[in-house]
Amino acid sequence: MPSARRMPAVKVWTAWLFAGMVASLWLQWAQASAVGGWSGLMATSAESRLRPVIEQELGTVTLLPSGHDGQFSFVIAIDPFNRQGTAALFDDAPYRYRRILYPLLAGGAGLLPGKVTLVGLILLAALGMGLATASTAALAGRLDISRWVVAAVLANPGVWLGVQLLTSDPLALGLALTALLLWWDRRLAWATLLFGLAALSKDQYLLVGLSVAGWSWFCGQRREALPLAVGTAAPLALWLAWISSTMGNGATVRGNLALLGLLDASHLWRNTVLSDQILTGFALAGVLLAIVLPWKAGSLFRWLAWPWVLLSLVSSSWVWTVGNNAARVFASLWVFSALSFGIWSRSRHTSETPPQPRQRATSPSPHHRRTSDGPWV
């Protein structure tokens, strides 16, 4: 039973969760209205090999000129273990199936009917945006900085695209940031679980849990770091083993990595549409800010942001040519940059040391007690 002191803060966290979900549902409604129906969020094209499977479940669906990842999310949701052989319809089944958590939950492990599964995809994407919003606000409270940093989620085009196109990005981001919040509060078992689930939602988010484990290791908290790293990586590793045994190489990068990918893509940007050019610029700005701002925010945020910066530098032109892709993939950099900026701005106005994650007590001595409990938000 929550104490009276904690209850109001829990309500604040819930309010931010609700705000993020409402924002997501509004974005999804706007997109559905623009394309002619809720099924249009799956972005199924008339020529898609997945169209017959989707229409068998939903009947007539809204078709778009070009397809996107939402259609893959739906088909995996209705057949998450490939018992119906639908993986044969995919261009790269191991790669598509690797991001299993989002469709697995949306389709109830393949047990739910198609229309309920579509609703599940919509609501889980909204939940991801809500979790990301609430956890960013809570982290701002821990750091004693302005909660306006939630704009890095609510005004983030990469997050908008994820919820409108029913991709795994919003859920992965929300789980990763919630795990970071739980780790900050020393709820290590729950944090480890959610770090692992974030990686199971989208494999790039393995970086968040491993970055926290790496920071803990180099800060001398090695008894904590190793279980955290193993617990973060284990769910994805086990799932990749299953994929490899049934479909092929589960660890395939599918052309997403290349040393000069950003440079190669830069030669093609002039040929892309204006909207993609704007989104590419947004993604690049996030990378640049994530290089600079964590310098002022302490080692933890350098550990969190710079592995993503490195990933951006080795991502292929496939990622960087289309701004839609880059904005979604590197949406987390805006969150880490916003939190870093908040810490830097706070340091300019006060000489106090920024709040730090709670430390595990090493003995029952009063001199080794954990830092103060602090509020939930």
Secondary structure, DSSP 4 states (H G I P E B T S, - for coil): ---TTTHHHHHHHHHHHHHHHHHHHHHHHHHHHHHTSGGGGG-EETT-TTHHHHHHHHSS--EESS--THHHHHHHHH-TT-TT-GGGGSSSHHHHHTS-HHHHHHTTTTTS-HHHHHHHHHHHHHHHHHHHHHHHHHHHHHHT--GGGGHHHHT-HHHHHHHHTT-SHHHHHHHHHHHHHHHHTT-HHHHHHHHHHHHHH-GGGHHHHHHHHHHHHHTT-HHHHHHHHHHHHHHHHHHHHHHHHHTS-TT--TT-B-TTHHHHHHTTGGGS-HHHHHHHHHHHHHHHHHHHGGGGT-HHHHHHHHHHHHHHHTB-HHHHHSHHHHHHHTHHHHHHHHHHHHHHHHHHH--SPPP------SSSSGGGPPPP-----
